[in-house]
Amino acid sequence: MQTRFLGQQQQPVSSIGLGCMGMSEFYGASDDAESLRTLARALELGINFFDSADTYGHGHNESLLGRFLKEGGAARRQQVVIASKFGIVREQGKYERRIDNSPAYIRQACEASLRRLGVEQIDLYYCHRRNPEVPIEEMMGALAQLVAAGKVRQIGLSEVSAATLRQAGAVHPVAAVQSEYSLWTREAEREMLATCAELGTTFVAYSPLGRAFLTGAVHSEQLAEDDFRKHNPHCGGIAQPGRTRRTRPVVRLRTGGRGAQAWWASNKASGGGGARRPRLSPDCGGQMGVLRCLYGLVATSGTGLS
């Protein structure tokens, strides 16, 4: 397993990370026992970068990851690099959401995540979505206080502009920016990749396999009704036919997404597959192949390779 380095602290992480969102919701039914086996299999393969958020399953996802860490004891905690997020607030059983970046909420959310994860420090703590009504200085100031208190190791931002990254970095170093990036979603190439490289910020790309569509194993019409991709215009509807035509040559080259993985690997990106089942294998040129349960990858770039 190759290694990347996360943020200005150059914290080593596996070149493939595991996105845990689908273990709690959005991609159809899930099973905790199966999810725990998936986490164990990922760690066995050398994957140590696990991505969660407080909004995934209304805290369930962090609790599940906390259970996995507890079962492995102190040694497992030392192995795993945990990324989590705050900022998306939802009511139980509802998808509607509001965005909260207020300092008071950030402190409250961090404490709740620490409890669910059962850890003293979150390795990478993202603002999941930005609320421009809260000045960036206030939000980053609150996060900087969490770093000073030892509750957060490094700060990240998700789905922001290059200008916002610069503004935030003027207050406190931003270790990582997370945005969608794949063969069919390439907006990050306009400004963000270059800005991250300039500032020493790790770019973390989620869904490098196009939410599994680039594996050729997923088609919108076959998805369950409770799989959000079935009704997401980004994944289906009028967008899907054109994207399918553009990406079909890559899909034909793949086994479990090899063509798409080779593309971002050639861009010095690392990746992590979101999975709900322990069907992980040391595939794809030493990377990880996920047969049918890939929903997204966490890929890091611009941070060096060993």
Residue pairs with C-beta under 8 A, 6 or more apart in sequence:
1 14
1 15
1 16
1 45
1 46
1 47
1 286
2 14
2 15
2 270
2 286
2 305
2 306
3 12
3 13
3 14
3 15
3 305
3 306
4 12
4 13
4 14
4 15
4 202
4 270
4 300
4 301
4 303
4 304
4 305
5 11
5 12
5 13
5 202
5 303
5 304
5 306
6 12
6 13
6 49
6 81
6 123
6 124
6 154
6 175
6 176
6 202
6 300
6 303
7 124
7 154
7 156
7 173
7 174
7 175
7 176
7 200
7 201
7 202
7 303
8 154
8 173
8 175
8 200
8 201
9 153
9 154
9 175
10 303
10 304
11 81
11 123
11 153
11 154
12 306
13 48
13 49
13 81
13 270
13 300
14 46
14 47
14 48
14 49
14 270
14 272
15 270
15 271
15 287
15 300
15 305
16 47
16 49
16 270
16 271
16 272
16 273
16 287
16 288
16 297
16 298
17 47
17 48
17 49
17 50
17 51
17 83
17 270
17 271
17 272
17 297
17 298
17 300
18 38
18 39
18 42
18 47
18 49
18 50
18 51
18 272
18 273
18 274
18 275
18 298
19 51
19 206
19 272
19 273
19 274
19 275
19 295
19 296
19 297
19 298
20 35
20 39
20 50
20 51
20 52
20 56
20 61
20 64
20 65
20 274
21 27
21 51
21 52
21 53
21 56
21 61
21 274
21 295
21 296
22 30
22 274
22 275
22 276
22 293
22 295
23 30
23 32
23 35
23 38
23 56
23 57
23 61
23 64
23 276
24 30
24 56
24 57
24 60
24 61
24 64
25 56
25 57
25 60
26 56
26 227
26 228
26 295
27 227
27 228
27 229
27 276
27 295
28 223
28 224
28 226
28 227
29 224
29 226
30 276
31 276
32 64
32 67
34 276
34 277
34 278
35 64
35 276
36 64
36 67
36 68
36 71
37 278
38 275
38 276
38 277
38 278
38 280
39 50
39 65
39 68
40 68
40 278
41 278
41 280
42 50
42 275
42 280
42 288
43 76
43 79
43 80
45 280
45 281
45 282
45 288
47 272
47 280
47 288
48 79
48 80
48 81
49 81
49 83
49 272
49 298
49 300
50 65
50 80
50 81
50 82
50 83
51 83
51 84
51 206
51 272
51 274
51 298
52 61
52 62
52 65
52 82
52 83
52 84
52 85
52 117
53 61
53 62
53 84
53 85
53 86
53 88
53 126
53 128
54 62
54 84
54 85
54 86
54 88
54 109
54 112
54 113
54 116
55 85
55 88
55 89
55 90
55 97
55 128
56 62
57 64
58 90
58 92
59 112
59 116
62 84
62 113
62 116
62 117
63 116
63 117
65 82
65 117
66 116
66 117
66 118
66 119
67 118
68 76
69 76
69 77
69 80
69 82
69 117
69 118
69 119
70 118
72 79
77 119
81 123
81 124
82 117
82 119
82 122
82 123
82 124
83 122
83 123
83 124
83 125
83 126
83 156
83 176
83 204
83 298
84 113
84 117
84 122
84 124
84 125
84 126
85 125
85 126
85 127
85 128
85 156
85 158
86 105
86 106
86 109
86 110
86 113
86 125
86 126
86 127
86 128
87 99
87 100
87 101
87 109
87 126
87 127
87 128
87 129
87 130
87 131
88 97
88 99
88 128
88 129
89 97
89 98
89 99
89 100
89 105
90 96
90 97
99 129
99 130
99 131
100 131
101 127
101 130
101 131
101 134
101 138
101 139
102 134
102 138
102 139
103 138
103 139
103 141
103 142
106 139
106 142
106 143
106 146
107 142
107 145
107 146
110 122
110 125
110 146
110 151
110 152
111 151
113 122
113 125
114 120
114 121
114 122
114 151
120 150
120 151
121 150
121 151
121 152
121 153
122 151
122 152
122 153
123 153
123 154
124 153
124 154
124 155
124 156
124 175
124 176
125 143
125 146
125 152
125 153
125 154
125 155
125 156
126 155
126 156
126 157
126 158
126 176
126 178
127 139
127 143
127 156
127 157
127 158
127 160
128 158
128 159
129 158
129 159
130 157
130 159
130 160
130 164
136 164
136 167
136 168
136 171
137 171
139 168
140 155
140 168
140 171
140 172
141 171
141 172
143 152
143 155
143 172
144 155
144 171
144 172
146 152
147 153
147 154
147 155
147 172
154 173
154 175
154 176
155 172
155 173
155 174
155 175
156 174
156 175
156 176
156 177
156 178
156 204
157 164
157 165
157 168
157 174
157 176
157 177
157 178
158 177
158 178
158 179
159 178
159 179
159 180
160 168
160 177
160 179
161 191
161 192
162 191
162 192
162 194
162 195
165 174
165 177
165 192
165 195
165 196
165 199
165 201
166 195
166 199
168 174
169 199
169 201
173 200
173 201
174 199
174 201
175 201
175 202
176 201
176 202
176 203
176 204
176 300
177 192
177 196
177 201
177 202
177 203
177 204
178 204
178 205
178 206
178 298
179 187
179 188
179 192
179 203
179 204
179 205
179 206
180 188
180 205
180 206
180 207
181 187
181 188
181 203
181 205
181 206
181 207
181 208
181 264
181 269
181 299
182 205
182 207
182 208
182 209
182 210
182 214
182 260
182 264
182 297
183 210
183 214
183 246
183 247
183 250
183 260
183 263
184 210
184 213
184 214
184 243
184 246
184 247
185 207
185 210
188 203
188 205
192 203
193 203
193 301
193 302
195 201
196 202
196 203
196 301
196 302
197 203
197 302
201 302
202 300
202 301
202 302
202 303
203 269
203 300
203 301
203 302
204 298
204 299
204 300
205 264
205 269
205 271
205 297
205 298
205 299
205 300
205 301
206 296
206 297
206 298
206 299
207 295
207 296
207 297
208 260
208 261
208 264
208 269
208 271
208 296
208 297
208 299
209 215
209 257
209 260
209 261
209 273
209 294
209 296
209 297
210 243
210 247
210 260
211 218
211 229
211 235
211 295
211 296
212 218
212 257
212 292
212 293
212 294
212 295
212 296
213 219
213 235
213 240
213 243
213 244
213 247
214 247
214 250
214 251
214 254
214 257
214 259
214 260
215 251
215 254
215 256
215 257
215 260
215 290
215 292
215 294
216 251
216 252
216 254
217 256
217 291
217 292
218 229
218 292
220 229
220 230
220 235
220 236
220 237
220 240
223 229
223 230
224 230
229 235
229 236
229 295
230 236
233 239
247 260
249 259
250 259
250 260
250 263
251 259
252 259
253 259
253 262
254 260
254 261
255 283
255 284
255 289
256 283
256 284
256 289
256 290
256 291
256 294
257 284
257 289
257 290
257 294
258 283
258 284
258 285
258 289
261 271
261 284
261 285
261 287
261 297
262 284
262 285
264 271
264 297
264 299
264 301
265 271
265 285
265 287
267 301
268 301
268 302
268 305
269 299
269 300
269 301
270 299
270 300
270 301
270 305
271 287
271 288
271 297
271 298
271 299
272 288
272 297
272 298
272 299
273 280
273 288
273 290
273 294
273 296
273 297
274 294
274 295
274 296
274 297
274 298
275 290
275 293
275 294
275 295
276 293
276 295
277 292
277 293
279 290
279 291
279 292
279 293
280 288
280 289
280 290
281 288
281 289
282 288
283 289
